[in-house]
């Protein structure tokens, strides 16, 4: 059973009545009270496009990818997305060295990002190139432009629905 109580619109009495009715404690109190606001469906991955962006990636698949990542890797991927899809190793390391919610020592960034490759193998499209490309010679991370746009949409949904993500909620990396 799933019970949703909107603390912004439902009164305390309505919430208690709904819980009691759901557990059969007061069958005389209906679960759906007459003055309850119409339940608006919460956005979810099913609301994202399922059109092929590139190499089999869709918005829905990108969401599944970031939802499965460990929070640190998700934060790094978000940061690279916020920077337009390209960032130097040093920029990423400096950003996360003293980050307030996701501190990652510079020596651990590469290990943190290993999960991106591992998760992509499990949930990504078959035979797609790496979502997060690493250029060791230029010391840069890169994400294809078309996938950056998809990731921006996906992270916007993640901000609204952090409950769908693995680990603690992720907010915009600052």
N, C-alpha and C positions, 0 to 999 in steps of 0.2 A: 504494500500500500504506500502511496506517496501523498503527502498532505502539504500543500503550499499555503503559507500564511504571509501576506504582504503587510509588513509592519508599517508601511507608509500609509496604507488606506484602511486596513482592518483594525477594529478596536480590540482591546484586550478581551473583552467579553465574547466577541465573535470568535477569537482564536481559541479560547478555552472551550467554548461550545462545540467548535469543530473537532477539537481533539477528543472531547468526551463522546461525541456522537460517533467518531471514527472507531473508538474502542468499545462502543456499545454501552457506555456508562450512563448515558442519558438518551435513550432512543427517542424521547419526545422532542428533542432538539434536532431539527434538520441540519445536515451538513451544509447545504447551500442556503444561507440566510437570504431573506428577500431583498435587503438593501445592500447586498454585496456588490462591489463593482464587477463588471464583466472581466473575466480572466483573460488577460492578454497573453498570447503564447510567448514564451521566452525564446529569443533567438538561439539557434543552435547550428551545428555544422551542416545539418540538412538544409539550412537556408542559404548556404554558400553555393556558388555555381559548380556544376559538375562538367563544365566544358574544358577541353584540353587546352592548357596554356602553352605548354611546350614539353616534348619528350614524355608525354603521359601524365604530367602533373596537372592536377585540378585544384581549385580552392579547397574543396573538401579533403582531398588527399594531403594538401599542405597543412590543413588544420590537424588532421590525424597525426601528421609527422610532429608538429610542434607540441601537441598535447602529450605525446609519448616521450618527448625528450626530458632529461633531467633538468631541473630548474636553471642551473648554471649555464648549460649549453643553450637552453632556450633564450636566456638573457643575452648571451653573446650573439646568437643568430638575430635576435631583435635589434641589437645595437648595430650590427652590420647592415641590416635592412634600413634602419633609421638613417644611416650614412649614405644611402643610395645604392647599396649593394657592393661597395668596394671600401676596404679599409686595410691599412697596413697592420702588420703584426704588432708594431710598437703602439699604435693608436689603441688597439683593442687591449693590449696588456696594461697600458697606463690607465685606461678607463676603468678596468676591473680591479686593479691593484688595491685601490682604496674605496671601492664601491660600497655604498651603505647597506644594500640588501643582498648583493651577490658578490662579495669579495672573492677574487680568484688570484692567487699569486701568479706572477708572470710565468713561472716555470710550469704551471699546471694548466694553462690555457689549451695547449695542444691535447693534453689528456682529457680535458673537459669536452673538447670538440670531437673526440673519438666517438662519442655517443651519437653524433649527427650521422656519421657514416654507418654505424651499426643499426640505428633506427631506420635509416633509409633502406638498408638491405632488407629489413623486415616488412616495412609498410610502404615503401616507395614503389614507383612504377618499375616494371621489369626493364632491364637494359638501359635505364636512364643514367646519364652522367651524374656526377656528384652535385647535389643541391648547393653545397658550400664548396667552392673550388679553392684550392690552396696553390699559390704560385710560390714555391720555395725560393726560387732565384730572386724574384722581385719582393719577396716577403710581404705578400698581399693575400687577403681573402677576397673572394668575388662570388657574387650571385648574379645569374642572368637577369637582365632588366625586367623581362616579362614575369619572372618569378618573384622579383622584388615587389611588384604591384600586387601580386597574389598574396604574398606574405604580409603586406600592409593591411589588406582586408582581413586576413586571418588573425593578425595580432589585435585588430580592432575588436573582433568577436571575442578573443581571449580576454580582453580588458572587461568586457561585459559579462562573460561567463568563466571566471577563473576556476569555478567548481569543476569544469570539464578537463582541467589540466592536471598532469602528474605532479605531485609535490605541492609546495606552497604556491599561492597565487603569484602570477608575475604581473608587474605593472610596468609602465614605460621605464626603460633604463635611462637614468639621468647622468 
